[in-house]
Amino acid sequence: MIEERECKIHGLTDFSRRKDGRFRCKKCSVDAVTKRRRAIKLKAVEYKGGECYRCGYNICVDALEFHHRNPEEKDFNLGAKGHSRAWDRVKEELDKCDMVCSNCHKEIHYDIRNTGG
């Protein structure tokens, strides 16, 4: 159920009913998820050593990605909503990955496509 109400932060906006029956500003909900994903990403980067394992890049956290060494073992994609899961689940998935910068990640996939591995 969606209805328009006054939010202290966003003013007059849409609210949706939560599972517990209370209403919450939809924009505040999005902000909370964004903040949590960012915190988990920072924790994941720290957990994996803080830099690209191939070239040592460590300037922009947003340019660091997680490459599954064996795609057959992938339970979920860390970049696509993976950071909204519980830390224990994220950590288990990180253990299957190498952290690489965006550029090295593209080179890895280029090599996989063009040389088989």
Protein Blocks (a to p, Z undefined) as FASTA:
>chain_A
ZZddddfklopadddddfkopacdfklmmmmmmmmmmmmmmmmmmmnnopafklopakbm
mlpccddfblmlpmbdfkgoplmmcfklmmmmmmmpccddfklmmmmmmmmmmnoZZ
